[in-house]
């Protein structure tokens, strides 16, 4: 099962369909957002420009990993890598200063996301934020 040690990394569930289903099963904004951030950084080799659309996506994620990847590649808030949209220069400087470390974990987002879980409950769709 997706919770076993063989299906996890130190960063969370593997970036596979099975790992994504396990994440969706948790029904957690933080867990889903962290997984999506990893997909952007590790599978798409891209970056997230803004957290608000990420939060909206975490509230109403696609059902499959391929659908998630396709949505991310076409999203205005994902840049660099396979997204083929240039990242803002200020963002690139910040990444270079950090030594290129994985940025999938954003403490500022994590501080606000737990209090923002309520956003998901009443949200019929996150589509307006995503496109």
Backbone as a ProteinNet text record, in pm:
[ID]
protein_1_A
[PRIMARY]
XXXXXXXXXXXXXXXXXXXXXXXXXXXXXXXXXXXXXXXXXXXXXXXXXXXXXXXXXXXXXXXXXXXXXXXXXXXXXXXXXXXXXXXXXXXXXXXXXXXXXXXXXXXXXXXXXXXXXXXXXXXXXXXXXXX
[TERTIARY]
82.9	0	87	28.3	105	170	127.9	187.8	310.4	341.9	456.4	586.7	689.6	821.8	870.2	838.4	884.5	820.1	708.9	638.3	654.6	751.7	773.1	919.9	943	1078.1	1082.7	1197	1204.4	1119.1	1079.8	999.1	849.8	811.5	670.1	646.5	520.5	488.1	566.6	595.3	662.8	579.4	645.9	578.4	527.5	434.6	374.5	222.9	152.8	7.1	-39.8	26.6	-9.3	17	130.6	160.7	59.9	20.2	-78.1	-214.1	-256	-382.7	-377.8	-262.8	-248.3	-261.4	-202.1	-211.4	-356.7	-424.6	-564.8	-650.6	-616.7	-690.4	-677.3	-571	-550.6	-643.6	-689.5	-780	-726.2	-599.2	-532.6	-473.5	-504.9	-451.2	-298.6	-241.4	-95.6	-27.6	-79.3	-18.6	-28.7	-147	-165.4	-77.1	-71.4	11.6	158.8	205.1	345.9	374.8	282.6	300.8	304.1	210.3	205.9	335.1	383.4	509	623.6	625.5	729.5	715.7	592.2	570.8	627.8	597.7	648.2	800.5	861.3	1007.4	1081.5	1031.8	1107.8	1070.3	943.9	903.5	905.5	861.3	857	982.2	1067.3	1189.3	1155.8	1045.5	994.7	982.1	924.9	906.4	764.1	719.3	588.2	609.1	540.6	556.1	470.5	354.1	262.7	196.1	174.8	116.3	-36.1	-103.5	-249.8	-309	-263.3	-317.1	-282.2	-165.9	-129.5	-230.5	-266.1	-363.6	-499.1	-540	-666.5	-662.6	-550.9	-536.8	-542.9	-479.5	-480	-621.9	-708	-847.5	-927.7	-893.1	-971.8	-878	-799.3	-698.3	-758.4	-689.9	-733.4	-727.8	-797.9	-809.4	-685.9	-603.2	-488.7	-360.9	-248.8	-119.8	-97.1	-129	-112.8	-197.8	-318.9	-403.6	-343.2	-285.7	-219.7	-102.2	-18.6	97.3	54.7	-48.5	-96.5	-149.2	-221.9	-274.4	-159.1	-58.9	53.6	133.4	158.3	234.9	164.2	31.2	-44.7	-80.4	-38	-75	19.4	-36.4	42.4	136.5	105.8	181.1	294.8	317.3	430.1	524.8	653.2	748.6	875.7	949.7	1075.6	1053	1160.3	1154.2	1060.3	980.2	888.1	768	749	637.8	664.4	790	831.4	788.3	766.6	742	858.1	913.5	1029.2	990.3	1073	1051.5	1099.9	1036.1	1082.3	1227.7	1304.4	1446.6	1469	1385.8	1401.5	1387	1296.5	1277.3	1399.8	1454.3	1573.6	1692.2	1706.2	1815.1	1797.6	1674.7	1648.4	1684.5	1653.1	1686	1837.4	1907.7	2054.5	2116.7	2064.5	2117.7	2098.9	1992.4	1965.3	2052.2	2131.1	2215.8	2140.5	2021.6	1943.1	1878.3	1873.9	1812.3	1665.9	1614.9	1473.5	1389.3	1298.6	1214.6	1070.9	1046.7	908.9	842.8	920.7	863.3	869.2	755.2	747.3	688.1	771.4	722.3	611.3	618.6	513.5	380.2	381.1	258	207.8	297.1	256.5	193.2	244.6	186.5	42.9	14.9	-118.9	-211.6	-158.7	-242.8	-328.5	-274.8	-355.4	-477.2	-463.8	-579.6	-667.7	-616.3	-693	-764.9	-755.1	-824.3	-972	-1029.1	-1170.5	-1201.8	-1105.4	-1127.8	-1172.5	-1122.6	-1156.2	-1299.4	-1348.2	-1480.3	-1591.1	-1583.2	-1690.5	-1662.5	-1547.1	-1506.2	-1559.4	-1651.3	-1699.6	-1591.5	-1500.3	-1392.8	-1284.9	-1164	-1052.6	-1015.5	-1094.2	-1061	-1021.5	-1084.2	-1054.2	-911	-858.8	-721.7	-619.2	-657.5	-560.8	-519.2	-612.2	-587.9	-486.5
-119.1	0	125	239.5	362.1	415	367.7	414.9	336.9	228.8	147.5	219.8	177.6	238.7	234.9	128.7	114.6	218	275.2	370.9	514.8	538.6	672.6	712.2	842.7	895.7	974.9	1032.6	1114.8	1240.8	1275.3	1394.8	1364.8	1238.2	1202.9	1092.6	1075.7	969	983.8	870.7	873.7	951.6	1009.3	1087.7	994.6	910.2	810.9	821.9	752.4	749.7	696.3	593	534.4	632.9	701.6	802.6	915.7	957.5	1065.7	1022.5	898.8	849.3	848.6	812	812.9	954.9	1050.4	1190.9	1238	1208.3	1249	1186.6	1063.8	995.3	1062	1137.6	1208.5	1328.7	1384.3	1500.5	1615.4	1645.6	1751.6	1854.6	1979.1	2088.1	2088.8	2075.4	2079.5	1963	1843.7	1725.6	1733.7	1773.9	1784.9	1894.5	2010	2120.6	2082	2011.7	1968.5	1871.8	1780.6	1685.7	1760	1852.3	1929	2007.8	2069	2145.1	2053.3	1931.2	1834.8	1795.5	1777.7	1744.3	1855.7	1979.6	2094.5	2093.4	2079.4	2089.7	1966.7	1847.7	1727.1	1662.9	1666.8	1605.3	1705.8	1827	1927.9	2015.6	2002.8	2083.7	2232.5	2270.9	2407.6	2467.4	2585.2	2657.4	2711.6	2739.2	2799.5	2947.1	3033.1	3178	3232.3	3174.3	3224	3107.5	3122.9	3015.4	3010.6	3122.5	3122.3	3022.3	3018.8	2918.1	2775.7	2757.5	2625.8	2583.5	2675.2	2646.8	2611.7	2685.2	2656.9	2518	2482.3	2350.9	2240.7	2265.6	2166.4	2143.4	2243.3	2228.3	2141.5	2145.4	2077.2	2015.4	1914.9	1858.3	1765.8	1752.1	1655.2	1513.1	1421.9	1285.3	1199.3	1234.2	1148.7	1231.8	1164.6	1231.2	1286.9	1213.5	1272.1	1398.9	1399.2	1518.8	1634.1	1603.7	1706.9	1766.1	1680.9	1729.7	1818.1	1776.3	1855.4	1990.6	1991.3	2117	2210	2154.3	2235.4	2295.2	2216.8	2265.9	2384.8	2385.2	2493.6	2607.7	2600.9	2703	2822.7	2943.7	3066.7	3080.4	3017.7	3034.3	2933.5	2851.8	2758.3	2806	2819.1	2870.1	2787.2	2800.8	2729.5	2584.2	2512.6	2369.6	2335.6	2234.1	2186.4	2278.1	2375.2	2469.8	2566.6	2583.4	2667.7	2813.5	2857.4	2999.5	3049.7	3160.1	3215.1	3261.7	3226.7	3272.6	3416.8	3494.8	3632	3632.6	3729.4	3736.5	3741.6	3815.8	3824.1	3686.1	3607	3472.2	3385.4	3397.5	3320.8	3358.7	3488.8	3531.5	3467.9	3463.1	3404.3	3255.4	3186.2	3043.9	3025.4	3109.7	3099.3	3125.5	3225	3255.8	3138.4	3063.9	2951.3	2830	2842.6	2731.8	2628.3	2665.9	2573.9	2463.2	2480.5	2378.6	2359.7	2242.3	2217.6	2319.1	2381.3	2484.6	2437.8	2306.7	2259.2	2286.7	2306.3	2332.4	2481.9	2544.6	2688.7	2713.4	2750.1	2768.5	2872.4	2979.8	3082.4	3023.4	2942.3	2877.1	2781.8	2705.3	2608	2675.5	2794	2866	2908.5	2950.8	2999.5	2889.7	2783.1	2679.8	2607.7	2579.7	2506.8	2588.4	2719.1	2801.9	2822.8	2791.5	2810.5	2683.8	2575.9	2451.9	2479.2	2575.1	2605.2	2649.4	2703.7	2747.4	2631.4	2515.1	2398.9	2353.5	2368.2	2315.6	2380.1	2510.8	2580.3	2607.2	2563.6	2595.4	2493	2533.4	2438.8	2401.4	2495.1	2467.1	2572.2	2531.9	2625.1	2677.8	2649.8	2679.6	2822.8	2918.3	3059.3	3094.3	3034.2	3062.3	2990.6	2881.8	2791.7	2828.4	2869.5	2889.6	2984.4
0	0	0	-32.1	-54.1	72.9	188.1	311.4	352.9	283.2	321.8	292.2	360.3	345.3	201	128.1	-10.1	-102.5	-60.9	-145.3	-97.8	-11	43.1	29.7	24.9	34.9	163.8	196.4	316.9	302.7	179.3	155.7	151.2	157.1	150.3	49.8	8.6	-86.5	-217	-279.7	-408.8	-509.7	-606.2	-709.1	-819.3	-780.3	-869.4	-857.1	-945.4	-935.7	-802.2	-755.1	-625.8	-512	-517.9	-416.5	-418.3	-537.7	-551.3	-495.7	-523.5	-467.9	-315.2	-258.5	-112.4	-59	-129.1	-88.2	-92.8	-202.4	-214.8	-105.3	-67.8	37.7	173.2	193.1	320.5	334.6	221.6	221.8	307	286.2	361.6	266.4	288.9	208.2	213	331.4	344.9	274	291.9	230.5	78.8	29.6	-115.3	-172.6	-107.1	-156.3	-158.1	-55.3	-51.8	-166.3	-194.2	-303.7	-437.3	-457.5	-582.8	-600	-493.6	-500.2	-542.2	-490.4	-529.4	-675.4	-722.7	-864.2	-950.9	-915.3	-992.4	-994.4	-877.8	-868	-920.6	-887.9	-918.6	-1051.8	-1089.4	-1216.5	-1331.7	-1305.2	-1411.2	-1413.6	-1310.6	-1299.1	-1309.9	-1249.4	-1258.4	-1118.6	-1110.7	-984.1	-976.9	-854.6	-830.8	-801.4	-879.4	-862.9	-749	-726.1	-622.8	-551.3	-420.8	-341.6	-346.2	-372.2	-368.7	-469.4	-594.2	-685.8	-643.7	-581.6	-529.7	-424.1	-337.5	-232.6	-294.9	-397.9	-465.6	-528.9	-588.9	-650.8	-545.4	-431	-323.5	-270.4	-282.7	-240.7	-337	-463.8	-566.2	-670.4	-629.3	-719.7	-825.3	-939.3	-1040	-983.1	-1046.5	-995.1	-1019.2	-1120.4	-1153.8	-1162.8	-1147.4	-1159.3	-1300.4	-1408.3	-1542	-1560.5	-1506.8	-1517.2	-1437	-1321.4	-1241.3	-1317.7	-1375.4	-1451.4	-1568	-1641	-1754.7	-1708	-1597.9	-1545.4	-1504.5	-1437	-1390.7	-1506.2	-1609.3	-1724.5	-1788.2	-1786.1	-1847	-1754	-1629.5	-1530.7	-1534.7	-1530.3	-1536.8	-1417.4	-1307.7	-1183.6	-1168.1	-1271.4	-1273.8	-1383.4	-1350	-1448.8	-1450.5	-1560	-1575.4	-1613.3	-1634.3	-1663	-1776.5	-1755.5	-1859.4	-1878	-1789.4	-1804.4	-1919.2	-1954.6	-2067.5	-2054.5	-1933.1	-1907.2	-1824.5	-1863.7	-1794.3	-1653.5	-1556.5	-1419.3	-1405.8	-1319.4	-1295.6	-1246.9	-1291.5	-1257.1	-1105.9	-1032.7	-886.7	-822.8	-874.5	-823.3	-852.2	-971.8	-1007.2	-918.9	-888.5	-798.5	-661.1	-609.8	-478.4	-479.5	-587.4	-598.7	-600.9	-676.9	-683.7	-546.7	-473.8	-339.9	-244.4	-263.2	-173.7	-208.9	-313.5	-355.7	-437	-482.9	-564.9	-484.6	-351.6	-266.2	-304.7	-277	-305.8	-230.8	-300.7	-242	-227.1	-237.4	-233.6	-100.9	2.8	134.2	160.2	171.6	193	331.1	431.1	568.1	578.6	501	508	465	360.1	315.5	423.1	482.2	582.8	704.1	741.5	855.7	828.5	704.7	673.8	624.9	570.9	509.7	612.1	730.1	826.9	867.2	876.6	909	786.4	667.3	544.2	500.5	578.1	542	515	585.6	567.9	425.2	353.6	216.3	128.4	156.4	75.1	98.9	218.6	252.4	170.7	150.7	81.6	-65	-113.6	-248.6	-347.9	-440	-538.3	-639.2	-666.5	-760.6	-745.7	-772.3	-763.8	-901.5	-1000.9	-1139.9	-1168.1	-1105.6	-1134.5	-1099.7	-995.8	-952.8	-1039.9	-1101.5	-1162.6	-1304.2	-1385.6	-1528.1	-1565.8
[MASK]
+++++++++++++++++++++++++++++++++++++++++++++++++++++++++++++++++++++++++++++++++++++++++++++++++++++++++++++++++++++++++++++++++++

